[in-house]
Each structure stands twice: as structure tokens, then as C-alpha cells.
Amino acid sequence: MAVSCYLKRRQYGDADGPLKQGLRLSQSTEEMAASLTVQSESGCTNIVSAAPCQAEPQQYEVQFGRLRNFLTDSDSQHSHEVMPLLYPLFVYLHLNLIQNSPKSTVESFYSRFHGMFLQNASQKDVIEHLQTTQTIQDILTSGCEPSWTTNVLKPPLST
């Protein structure tokens, strides 16, 4: 309350606005625990970041692996609907790594995850072609890149 009075004396416009909006100055232990759980479970370590200028390209492998494990360990119907998105995400991340990372990082990412997509005949050709795609020049001269960007994502929509 003292802060509010001080701000009013200094003629700040809406000095008691936050207090009127129900600003809480204390939390119960349950609320603190819930808040900490939300922060720890929804932080940067639990997402797949596909930002082209990500500082640590090794995180692609970690994040993609966590997403795959989350989807395969979950028995939810939604996880089965999201699984087809792993293929275009893999292709996108692989091409992005080629453009922004050392060759060893690209090879590590490819070797760890490419086996997931070899069972599907339509995906197998692209995945095998990605193995020989090592540089930006390979992407530009391969002739397959336009088909990757236009035909990769065809997930079935359920109701």
C-alpha cells in the first residue's frame, strides 16, 4: 500500500491499477509447486526448436530424440496422429543442419534417426538420398529438393 501512495504522490497515472486487477502478493505451497512444475515441463529442453540460427546444432538431435520418445511412449490417440509429422520434421532438420552445422553433426543426426523412415516406401527414397546430401551444393544440384518442400507433409486429418 505504501508503494501505491508513493506513486500517487509522484503523479503516476494508474498507480493502483495492478492492485485493482487482483495482483496476488503471496502463493500457497501447492500453487508454487504447480508453477515450478509447469515451468520445468514446458521449458526449452522439452521442445523441438527449428530456428535456423539456433546456437547449438547438437540440440536438434537431443530435441528430436525426446519428441520421438515422447510420441512412441505415449498411448494417446493424438500421439499416433502426430507421428507422421516426424518424417517432414526429420527432413527439414537434416537440411537445416547441412546449411548451418559441421558435417559430423549432420552425420550423427542422420545415422541416429534415419532408420525410423525406411519402412515406408515413399519415404525410403528420400531418406536414402539424404545420406548422400552433405553440402548446400548437393541440395541445390540434387533436383529432389523441390519435391521435398512440396510433397513431404501429407498427414491424414481425423475428426
C-alpha positions as CSV (number, residue, x, y, z in Angstrom):
1,M,0.0,0.0,0.0
2,A,2.9,2.3,0.7
3,V,4.2,1.9,-2.8
4,S,0.8,2.8,-4.2
5,C,0.6,6.0,-2.1
6,Y,4.2,7.0,-3.2
7,L,3.3,6.5,-6.8
8,K,0.1,8.6,-6.4
9,R,2.2,11.4,-4.8
10,R,4.6,11.4,-7.7
11,Q,1.5,11.6,-10.0
12,Y,2.0,8.4,-11.9
13,G,-1.2,7.8,-13.9
14,D,-2.6,4.5,-12.8
15,A,-0.6,3.8,-9.7
16,D,-3.1,1.4,-8.1
17,G,-4.1,-0.4,-11.3
18,P,-2.3,-3.7,-10.7
19,L,-3.7,-3.9,-7.2
20,K,-7.2,-3.4,-8.6
21,Q,-6.7,-6.1,-11.1
22,G,-6.2,-8.7,-8.4
23,L,-2.4,-8.8,-8.1
24,R,-1.5,-11.5,-5.6
25,L,1.5,-10.9,-3.4
26,S,1.5,-14.4,-1.9
27,Q,1.1,-18.0,-3.1
28,S,0.3,-21.3,-1.4
29,T,2.9,-24.1,-1.5
30,E,0.6,-26.0,-3.9
31,E,0.5,-23.1,-6.3
32,M,4.3,-22.7,-6.1
33,A,4.8,-26.4,-6.8
34,A,2.3,-26.3,-9.7
35,S,4.1,-23.2,-11.1
36,L,7.5,-24.8,-10.9
37,T,6.2,-28.0,-12.5
38,V,4.8,-26.1,-15.4
39,Q,8.0,-24.1,-15.8
40,S,10.2,-27.2,-15.7
41,E,8.0,-29.3,-18.0
42,S,7.4,-26.6,-20.6
43,G,10.9,-25.2,-20.8
44,C,13.2,-25.1,-23.8
45,T,14.5,-28.6,-23.1
46,N,11.1,-30.1,-23.9
47,I,10.5,-28.6,-27.3
48,V,11.8,-29.0,-30.8
49,S,13.3,-25.8,-31.9
50,A,13.8,-25.5,-35.6
51,A,15.1,-21.9,-35.6
52,P,17.6,-21.7,-38.4
53,C,20.1,-19.8,-36.3
54,Q,20.0,-22.0,-33.2
55,A,23.3,-21.6,-31.4
56,E,23.8,-25.3,-30.6
57,P,23.0,-27.6,-33.6
58,Q,23.6,-30.7,-31.4
59,Q,20.3,-29.8,-29.7
60,Y,18.4,-30.8,-32.9
61,E,19.4,-34.4,-32.2
62,V,18.5,-34.2,-28.5
63,Q,15.2,-32.5,-29.1
64,F,14.1,-34.7,-32.0
65,G,15.0,-37.8,-29.9
66,R,12.9,-36.5,-27.0
67,L,10.0,-35.8,-29.3
68,R,10.2,-39.3,-30.8
69,N,10.5,-40.9,-27.4
70,F,7.5,-38.9,-26.1
71,L,5.4,-39.9,-29.0
72,T,6.4,-43.6,-29.0
73,D,6.0,-43.9,-25.2
74,S,2.6,-42.3,-25.2
75,D,-0.5,-44.5,-25.7
76,S,-2.6,-41.5,-26.7
77,Q,-4.5,-41.4,-30.0
78,H,-3.1,-38.0,-30.5
79,S,0.5,-39.3,-30.5
80,H,-0.4,-41.7,-33.3
81,E,-1.8,-38.8,-35.3
82,V,1.3,-36.7,-34.7
83,M,3.8,-39.5,-35.6
84,P,3.6,-38.8,-39.4
85,L,4.9,-35.3,-38.7
86,L,8.3,-36.8,-37.7
87,Y,9.2,-37.5,-41.3
88,P,8.9,-33.9,-42.6
89,L,10.5,-32.6,-39.4
90,F,13.4,-35.0,-39.9
91,V,13.9,-33.9,-43.5
92,Y,13.7,-30.2,-42.5
93,L,16.1,-30.5,-39.6
94,H,18.6,-32.6,-41.7
95,L,18.6,-29.9,-44.5
96,N,18.9,-27.2,-41.9
97,L,21.8,-28.9,-40.3
98,I,23.5,-29.2,-43.7
99,Q,23.3,-25.5,-44.1
100,N,24.3,-24.5,-40.6
101,S,26.4,-27.2,-39.0
102,P,29.6,-29.2,-39.3
103,K,29.4,-32.4,-41.3
104,S,29.9,-34.6,-38.2
105,T,26.7,-33.2,-36.6
106,V,24.8,-33.9,-39.8
107,E,26.0,-37.4,-40.0
108,S,25.3,-38.1,-36.3
109,F,21.7,-36.8,-36.7
110,Y,21.1,-38.8,-39.8
111,S,22.6,-42.1,-38.5
112,R,20.6,-41.9,-35.3
113,F,17.2,-41.4,-36.8
114,H,17.0,-42.4,-40.5
115,G,16.0,-46.0,-39.7
116,M,12.6,-44.8,-38.5
117,F,11.6,-43.9,-42.0
118,L,13.0,-46.8,-44.1
119,Q,9.9,-49.0,-43.7
120,N,7.7,-46.6,-45.7
121,A,8.5,-47.0,-49.5
122,S,7.6,-43.4,-50.3
123,Q,9.9,-42.1,-47.5
124,K,12.7,-44.5,-48.1
125,D,13.9,-43.0,-51.4
126,V,14.2,-39.5,-49.9
127,I,15.8,-40.8,-46.7
128,E,18.4,-42.7,-48.7
129,H,19.0,-39.7,-50.9
130,L,19.6,-37.6,-47.8
131,Q,22.5,-39.8,-46.9
132,T,24.5,-38.6,-49.9
133,T,23.4,-35.0,-49.4
134,Q,26.2,-33.5,-47.4
135,T,26.5,-29.8,-48.6
136,I,24.4,-26.9,-49.7
137,Q,25.7,-27.5,-53.2
138,D,24.3,-31.1,-53.0
139,I,20.9,-29.7,-52.1
140,L,20.9,-27.3,-54.9
141,T,22.0,-29.7,-57.6
142,S,20.1,-32.8,-56.5
143,G,16.9,-32.0,-58.2
144,C,14.9,-33.6,-55.3
145,E,14.8,-30.6,-53.1
146,P,11.7,-29.0,-54.7
147,S,9.7,-32.3,-54.2
148,W,10.8,-32.4,-50.5
149,T,9.4,-28.9,-49.9
150,T,6.1,-29.5,-51.7
151,N,5.3,-33.2,-51.1
152,V,6.7,-34.1,-47.7
153,L,3.7,-33.3,-45.5
154,K,0.6,-35.2,-46.2
155,P,-0.8,-36.1,-42.7
156,P,-4.2,-37.7,-42.6
157,L,-6.7,-35.5,-40.8
158,S,-9.0,-37.2,-38.3
159,T,-12.2,-35.9,-36.8
